[in-house]
């Protein structure tokens, strides 16, 4: 999936690109949290110049089902239509961000890369990093010219309910939810508490520094090596519903690993009463 520089872009680099590029990057504002799923009011109040609001629940996921989880991957044609409405063409450069350390925006990064778009990057430091750098913002709604991108799924690896246990057996499955959910001490959303047997816990937020920037590649490698992952290994990742697992996939890529996303994640696994659950 490329190098660190192909995944992240700093506020300064983006500002320079917006000033100097004849063809400006498409900016996607993907504000979403479980507590505040509708990020549009915050977007309208302040966003990067020209950024388009992306609705994670409505545009980056299909409707929730017990069979597929809370954020199944959207139908290809649906995502393509959404991407065109954001002004994305086949040769567009896209930069995604949110206001929560890119924990939501990474879903757009992963999904567009999975759908074959080559140049998609995450604004390192998110909105707060842009504002802290003294760079301009605007309010209201952006109205981009429609794009003509053609998407095709399959450019990044995924795993599913049947194959994810192979990664667990090999010691290469990461559960990136908060430690208390991994241990089964609490489960506020999904039917059962705990984790997939054999998964190792690596909470996603620990990939960021206090300024919401990704840790340096060496620090990320050290973190994952400490979990027993060999350098450059293929590693499957899951979270509650496949959203923050995309953030972990970005961090793993920066660190030189080869992430494999399990889109159904815990929301799919925990809805199958016949499947085993581990706690502690």
N, C-alpha and C positions, 0 to 999 in steps of 0.2 A: 504493500500500500504506500510505499514511498518513504521518504526520510522525514525527519523532524521538520525541516523547513517547508516541506510540501503539505504538512498537516496544520501547522500553526502559523499565524501571522500576527505581528505585534501591532499595537495601535499606531506607532510611528510609521511602520511599513505600509499599513493600510491607508493612512492619511496621505502619504506620498503617492501611492497608487491612484487614489481618488483625484489628486491634484494633477498628476502628470499623464495618466493613461488616456489615450484617445478613446479606448473602449473601457469604461469603468466597470469594476466588479459589481455583481449583483449582491446586495446586502440583504440578508434574511434575519429578521428579529424573531426569535423563537422563545418568547417568554412564557414559561409554564412551570408550575409546581403542583404537587398533589393538593396542597392547601389552597392554591390560587391558580386553578387550571386556565382561567381566562386572562391572558396577559394583555389583551387589547387596550383596556383603559390605561395601563402603565405605558404601553407603547405610544398611544396617542399623546400622552403627556410629554414624553421625551424619547427620541430614538436617534440613531445615526442618520445623517443626511441621506435621503433617498431610500432608506431601508424599508422593506416590505414586511408587514406582519404575517407570520406563519402560525396557524392554529394547530398545535401538536395533536390534540385529540381528534380534530376533524380532518386534517390534511396529511398528517404523518402516520396515521394509524387507521385500520379498519375498525368497525364497531366491536366492542368487547364481546367475547363469548366464553362460556365455560370450557369449551373444547380447545380454543386457541389462545386464551388469556386476555388480559386487559388492554393491551395495545398490539394486536396482530399487525403484521405488515399490510399496508394498503394494497389494493389491486393496482397493478402496474399502470393501467390506463388512467386510473383515478389520480395517481401521483403525477403522471405525465401532464395531465390537464392542469393540476395545481401548479406544477413547476412552470408551465407556460404562462399561467396567470401571474406569476411572480416576475416574469420577464426573462426567463432563462432560455438561452439558445444552446445549440450543441457545443459551441466553442466558448461559452461564457466562463468567466472566473466567478466563483461564488464564495462569499464569506458569511459565516453564520455566527450568531452570538445570542446571549440572553443576559439576564442580570443575576444569575445564580451560579457563577463559576463554569458556565457552559454545560451544566449537567443535563439540561434539556436540549440546548442547541446541538449537542453532539449527535442527537438522534437524526437531525437533518443532515449533518455531515456524513454519518454512516449510510443513511438511506440513499442519498444522492450518489454517493460513491458506489454503493451496491447496485444502483440502477445505471451505472456506466458513465456518470459524469466525471471527467478526469480531474478537473481543477476545483476542488472544494476545500476550503480551509476554515479553521476555527480562530476567532479573534481572541488571542491569548490575553487573559485578564478580564474578558467580557466587557459589558457596558461600563462597569466601574473603572476599569483600566483606561478606557477611552476618555471618560470624564476627568479622571485624575490627571491625564496628560494635557488637560486644558483644550481639548479638541471640540469642535462645534457639534451641537445636536439641533434637532428640529422637532416640531410637534405636528399633530394632525395625522392624516392618512396619506401614504404615498400611492400614486396611481401610475404604475409602470406600463410601458408599451408591452403588449403581449409578446411572448417568446415563441419559439418553434422547436424546442428541444425534443428529441426522440430518445426515450429511455428503454433500457432492457435490463432486467434483473439478472444477477449472478456474477457480478464483477468482484464481489468479496465472498469469502466462505461463511457458511452458516451450518449449524447443527440442529437436530430436532429431538423430539421426545425419545425416539428409539436409539439415537446414536450418542446422546450426551453422556450416557453412563460409561461409554468407552473412554471418554476423556477423564471421567472421575476415577476409573480403574487405573488409569495411567498416572494419576496424581496431577493432572493438568486441567482441572476445572476450578474456576474461581467464581465464588458467590460474592458480589460486590455491594450487597446491601449492608446496612448498619449492623454492627456486631450483635446487638441484642435481638435483632430479627433473625440473623443467622443462627444464633444459639437457641432460638425458640422461646425466649423469655417474653416476647411480645409479638403479636401479629395483628396490626391494625386494619389490614385490608383483605388479605387472602384467606381461604378457608382453613388452612392448617399452618401451624407454626413449625419452624425448623428449616432444614436445608436438604438438598439432594445428597444422599450418602456419598462420602468421599470428597465432596467439594471443600475447598479451602477458602477462608474468609479474607477478603482484601477490600475493605470499604472504599468506595470510589473517591469520596472527599479527601482521602489521604494522598491522592495524587496531586493535590494543589497546595500552593503556599498561601500565606495569609492574604496576599493580594489577588487570590483567585487565578493565579497563573499556574500552568503545569510545572511540576518540578523538572529540573534539568534531566536530560536522558540518563546520565550516570546515576543520579539519585533514584530514578525510577527503576533502573536495572538492579540497583542494590536492593530496593524494596522487593522486587519480584524474585530475585535470587534468594532472598531470605525466606521466601515461601516454598523454596525447593524447585523453582522452575529453571531448567537449563537455559543458557543464553540462546536466544533466537528460536525457542521452541514454539510449536503450535499450541495455543492455549485457548480453551473454550471459556466464555464468560456469560454469566447471567445475573439478573437483578430481580426486581419484582415483576416488571412487565416489559423489559427489553429497552427501556429508555436510558437509565444511567449505565447500563452495560455497554452502550455505545460510547459513553465517555471513557469507560475503562478500556474499550477497544482502541480508542485514540491514544491513551496513555501507553498501552502495551506496544503500539506501533512506534511511538516516539522512542520507547526503550529498546526497540529492535526485535520485539517478539512478533509472532504471527497470530493475531487474535481470530477466533472463530465465534461468532455471535449465536447465542441460543435465543431467538426472538420470543418464544413462548414464555421463557423464564419461569420464575416461581409461581406466577399466577396461573400458568398452564399446569405445571407439575402438581401443585397442591390441590387442584380440582379433580385429580384422579385418585380416588380413595384406595385403589389397589396398589399404588406406587409407594415404596418405602420412604420414610422421612427420618432424618437424623437430627438429634438435638444435642446441646452441650457445646 
